[in-house]
């Protein structure tokens, strides 16, 4: 079902069957119309493609536009009610809004780690993997690749072995809207992936593994829940507030690219954003480059 058609059907049910007030219908309709426009800009027109990452990015954009906490809270309510209806109606098999939370007042939605925090996180994971435990080696590969290539968690778990070009250090990704892109990764990620493929994946592999790159403890394709739990566990040990899921590493990678002077359109291509406006949201958190430019350029810095 098309996303716009799903919203229309949902609002009709609220009006005709649940008897919601005209004011409530209008508020829900405005929120969901904005969500639809945001999703369509990402190439998502099918209701079944709506996921938690899109919902969080939509809320983040609203926060950067200066929306009040009460407005963001209402948007969360609108989105969760809509995604619950999608699941009840059989349009989606899982409810992406279940884990959507209202942002706390005064807090920005994206969480961006410093370079020092990323070093601490990765050093800890490498230490855990030093003895060769297959799951620990896999976890290193997960975090290194998420940070190196700014992948969405859905893209990460969907990777097959053939999607990795170890010689060119690139990964072929099928992103939102079924759009394929090729993303580079660096030396540390390359070493982590090589270690995982040689020392860990053979130990985890079972008959159900197929061509999946990353495997769960029982040998099947790695689940998004496992990645969320891994990242949340590691981020709990670091200072900072905001969402503690895999998307924090995507935010971090994009911000660090911009801090390092990467061109905005290159970052857009790497992230798989259909609209440059979506990528531009990262520029406000790229403060290290701004401070450095100021220090070098301003005569009174």
C-alpha positions in Angstrom: 0.0 0.0 0.0 1.3 3.5 -0.9 2.1 5.6 2.1 -0.2 8.4 1.2 -3.1 6.0 0.7 -2.4 4.4 4.0 -2.5 7.7 5.8 -5.8 8.6 4.1 -7.3 5.2 5.1 -6.1 5.6 8.7 -7.5 9.1 9.0 -10.8 7.9 7.6 -11.0 5.2 10.3 -10.3 7.7 13.0 -13.1 9.9 11.7 -15.8 7.3 10.8 -15.1 4.5 13.3 -13.5 6.0 16.3 -15.2 9.4 16.3 -12.1 11.5 16.9 -12.7 15.2 17.1 -12.1 17.4 14.0 -9.2 19.1 15.8 -7.5 15.8 16.6 -7.9 14.6 13.0 -6.5 17.8 11.7 -3.5 17.6 14.0 -2.8 13.9 13.1 -3.3 14.7 9.4 -0.8 17.6 9.5 1.8 15.5 11.3 1.4 12.5 9.0 1.4 14.7 5.9 4.8 16.1 6.9 6.0 12.5 7.6 4.9 11.4 4.2 6.7 14.3 2.5 9.9 13.5 4.4 9.7 9.8 3.6 9.0 10.5 -0.1 12.1 12.7 -0.3 14.1 9.7 0.8 12.5 7.6 -1.9 10.1 5.7 0.4 6.6 5.7 -1.1 5.4 2.3 0.2 4.0 2.1 3.7 5.8 -1.2 4.3 9.2 0.6 3.9 8.6 3.0 6.8 11.0 2.1 9.5 12.3 3.4 12.9 15.3 5.1 11.3 13.1 7.2 9.1 10.8 8.1 12.0 13.8 9.2 14.1 15.3 11.2 11.3 11.9 12.9 10.7 11.8 13.9 14.4 15.4 15.1 14.3 14.6 17.4 11.4 11.7 18.8 13.3 13.9 19.5 16.3 16.5 21.3 14.2 13.7 23.4 12.7 13.0 24.6 16.2 9.7 22.8 16.9 8.6 22.9 20.5 9.0 19.8 22.7 5.2 19.6 22.9 4.9 19.5 19.1 7.6 16.8 18.8 5.7 14.9 21.5 2.5 15.1 19.5 4.4 14.0 16.4 5.6 10.9 18.2 2.0 10.1 19.3 0.8 10.6 15.7 3.5 8.4 14.3 3.1 5.6 16.8 -0.7 5.5 16.5 -0.3 5.3 12.7 2.4 2.6 12.7 0.3 0.5 15.2 -2.6 0.8 12.7 -0.4 -0.3 9.9 0.5 -3.5 11.8 -3.1 -4.2 12.9 -4.2 -3.8 9.3 -1.5 -6.2 8.0 0.3 -3.6 6.0 3.5 -4.2 8.0 4.6 -7.3 9.9 6.4 -5.3 12.6 5.5 -2.0 14.2 8.4 0.4 13.6 6.9 3.0 16.1 7.1 0.8 19.2 10.6 2.0 20.0 10.0 5.6 19.1 10.2 7.9 22.1 9.4 11.5 22.8 12.6 13.6 23.0 13.2 15.1 26.4 12.9 18.9 26.6 16.1 20.8 25.8 17.8 17.8 24.2 18.8 17.4 20.6 17.8 14.2 19.0 21.0 13.1 17.3 23.8 11.8 19.4 27.3 12.4 18.1 30.3 10.9 19.7 33.6 12.7 19.8 36.6 11.2 18.1 38.1 10.4 21.5 34.9 8.5 22.5 34.9 6.5 19.2 38.6 5.6 19.9 37.6 4.5 23.5 34.7 2.4 22.2 36.7 0.7 19.5 39.7 0.1 21.7 37.4 -1.6 24.2 35.9 -3.9 21.6 39.3 -4.8 20.2 40.5 -5.7 23.7 37.4 -8.0 24.1 38.2 -9.7 20.8 41.9 -10.2 21.5 41.4 -13.8 22.6 39.6 -14.7 19.4 36.1 -15.1 20.6 34.0 -15.3 17.3 31.1 -13.1 18.6 33.6 -10.5 19.9 35.4 -10.4 16.5 32.0 -10.0 14.8 31.1 -7.1 17.1 34.3 -5.3 16.2 33.5 -5.7 12.5 30.0 -4.4 13.1 31.0 -1.2 14.8 34.0 -0.6 12.6 31.9 -0.9 9.5 29.0 1.1 10.8 31.4 4.0 11.7 33.6 3.7 8.6 30.7 3.7 6.1 27.9 5.4 7.9 25.5 2.5 7.1 21.9 2.2 8.3 21.4 -0.8 10.5 19.0 -2.3 7.9 21.7 -2.0 5.3 24.3 -3.6 7.5 22.4 -6.7 8.4 21.3 -7.1 4.7 24.9 -7.4 3.4 26.0 -10.6 1.8 29.6 -11.7 1.5 29.7 -10.8 -2.2 28.7 -7.2 -1.3 32.2 -6.7 0.2 35.1 -5.9 -2.2 38.0 -6.5 0.1 40.5 -5.4 -2.5 38.9 -2.1 -3.2 37.7 -1.6 0.4 34.2 -0.9 -0.7 30.8 -2.2 0.2 27.8 -2.4 -2.1 24.6 -1.4 -0.3 21.0 -1.7 -1.2 19.5 1.4 0.5 16.1 2.9 0.8 13.9 3.0 -2.3 15.9 0.0 -3.5 18.7 2.3 -4.6 22.1 0.7 -4.8 25.3 2.6 -3.9 28.9 1.7 -3.3 30.5 3.1 -0.1 34.2 3.0 0.9 35.7 1.9 4.2 39.1 2.4 5.7 42.0 0.3 7.0 40.8 -0.4 10.5 37.4 -1.6 9.2 39.2 -3.7 6.5 41.3 -5.4 9.2 38.2 -6.1 11.3 36.3 -7.5 8.4 39.2 -9.7 7.3 39.6 -11.0 10.9 35.9 -11.7 11.1 35.8 -13.6 7.8 38.9 -15.7 8.5 38.6 -16.3 12.3 34.9 -15.8 13.3 32.4 -16.4 10.5 33.5 -20.0 9.9 32.9 -20.7 13.6 29.4 -19.1 13.5 28.3 -20.6 10.2 25.5 -23.1 10.0 23.4 -24.5 7.2 21.0 -21.6 7.6 23.8 -19.0 7.1 23.5 -18.8 3.4 25.5 -15.8 1.9 24.9 -13.5 4.8 28.0 -11.5 5.8 27.2 -11.0 9.4 25.9 -14.0 11.5 24.1 -14.2 14.8 25.2 -16.5 17.6 23.0 -19.4 16.1 24.3 -19.0 12.6 21.4 -17.1 10.9 21.6 -13.7 9.4 22.3 -11.1 12.1 19.2 -9.3 13.3 18.8 -5.6 13.7 17.8 -6.1 17.4 21.2 -7.7 18.1 23.0 -4.7 16.6 20.8 -2.3 18.6 21.6 -4.2 21.8 25.3 -4.2 21.0 25.5 -0.4 20.3 23.3 0.5 23.2 25.5 -1.5 25.6 28.7 0.2 24.4 27.2 3.7 24.4 26.0 3.3 28.0 29.6 3.4 29.0 30.3 6.7 27.4 29.2 10.2 28.5 26.4 11.8 26.5 22.7 11.9 26.0 20.3 11.1 23.2 19.4 7.9 21.3 21.9 5.1 21.9 21.2 3.0 18.8 23.2 2.3 15.6 22.0 5.5 14.1 24.2 7.4 16.5 27.2 5.9 14.7 25.8 7.1 11.4 25.3 10.6 12.8 28.8 10.4 14.2 30.4 9.3 10.9 28.6 12.0 8.9 29.6 14.7 11.4 33.3 13.5 11.5 33.4 13.5 7.7 32.2 17.1 7.6 34.6 18.0 10.4 37.4 16.7 8.2 36.4 18.9 5.3 34.4 16.4 3.2 32.2 18.0 0.5 28.5 18.0 1.5 27.4 16.3 -1.8 30.0 13.5 -1.3 28.6 12.9 2.2 25.1 12.9 0.7 26.1 10.2 -1.8 27.8 8.2 0.9 24.8 8.3 3.2 22.3 7.5 0.4 20.2 10.6 0.9 17.9 11.4 -1.9 17.8 15.1 -0.9 20.8 17.3 -0.1 18.5 19.1 2.4 18.5 15.9 4.5 22.3 15.8 4.6 22.5 19.5 5.4 21.0 18.8 8.8 24.4 17.4 9.8 26.2 20.6 9.3 24.9 22.3 12.5 26.6 19.6 14.6 29.9 19.9 12.7 31.4 22.4 15.1 35.0 21.2 15.2 35.6 22.4 11.7 33.9 25.7 12.4 36.1 26.3 15.5 39.3 25.4 13.6 38.4 27.7 10.7 37.7 30.5 13.1 41.0 30.0 14.9 43.0 30.0 11.7 41.1 32.8 9.9 40.0 35.4 12.5 42.6 38.0 13.5 41.3 38.1 17.0 40.7 34.4 17.5 
